[in-house]
């Protein structure tokens, strides 16, 4: 699932609604292995960031995306999956990972599944762990997913700021993952797709190196999704590349409006210390992982 051919279009001919996307992954400048995996095949787009190092983090992430891709509602390309069905698939992936690794390795998962209800397309966003899904829509760049991490809990408690979270020594410790620990339930959001929407899904090797402002600047000025993926990964490497870096970008066009009319919005022209995986300690929760 980590091959990187050219970006692929996917079109629903009955409505004109179309997706275009790009994807890529890089080992980074500090890591010996690339433990990230991804899937980018309409209607499912997701990134999994394995943890466990030589204890098979790459196996965990690979099993995760392969299980997701083999889900009948997704393997056939039909845009009809539900959050309940996705959660069942995620639990199946969790079971496969535990069986294969003895619960010594785990993985995050974040991404979108495109679903259609009465001919109207939606982003069904899923997340478990600290990989992220962002949306650039009508000029607004927003993180849709919410990290399952110790620093996110501290931010929500008001103990630290968002800025402090980016440099906190425990920022890589996740509180929910697949294949390890007790928490395996994903969060879901169902969002109507707007004309010109651009989705970014990434492992923390990207957002750990680049600020939201930096990512927004690239996403809003680089037109083709594959070019934007390449630009983001290169920017992360120039910023240090301390972790594996994976990104998937999905663009939506010809989205039906409320009157049932397909519209097209023009895309702006194109402009030119090592971190180790750590288990979460304390409180008797043994088994949740950190990356």
LINUR-V833229 format. One line per field, one symbol per residue. phi: phi as a letter, one per 40 degrees, with the letter a starting at -180 (. if undefined). psi: psi as a letter, one per 20 degrees, with the letter a starting at -180 (. if undefined). A space follows every 50 residues. Layout:
phi: ???
psi: ???
This chain:
phi: .bcbccdbcbbcccbgdbbbabaaaacgbbccbbccbabaadbbbabbbc bhfccgccccccccccccccddcbccgccbcbcccccccccccdcccccc bggcbaacaaibbcbbbfgbcbcccbaahbcbbbbbbfgbbbcccbccac cccccccgcbcdccccbccbccccbaacgagbcbcccbbbbdccdgdbbb baccccccbbcdcccdccccbcccdcccdcccccccccchfcbcbbabbb bbbfcccccgbcbbbccdcccd.dbbcbccbgggcehcbbb
psi: jjqmaqqpqppohhiipqqqqrqrqqhaihqhqojqqrpnopjpoqppoq qicikkhhgghghghhgghipgihhijpmjqrhghghggghhgggggghh ikkiqaqrpqaqppqpokipqqoopqppbjrqpqpopkipopogqppnrg hhhhghijhrrhghhijpikijoqiprpiqaiojpqqqpopppqpjqppp pqriifihhprhgggggghiiogphhhgggggghghghihlirqppqppp qprlppahjkppqppqpqqpp.oqpqppqpqrjjjphqrq.
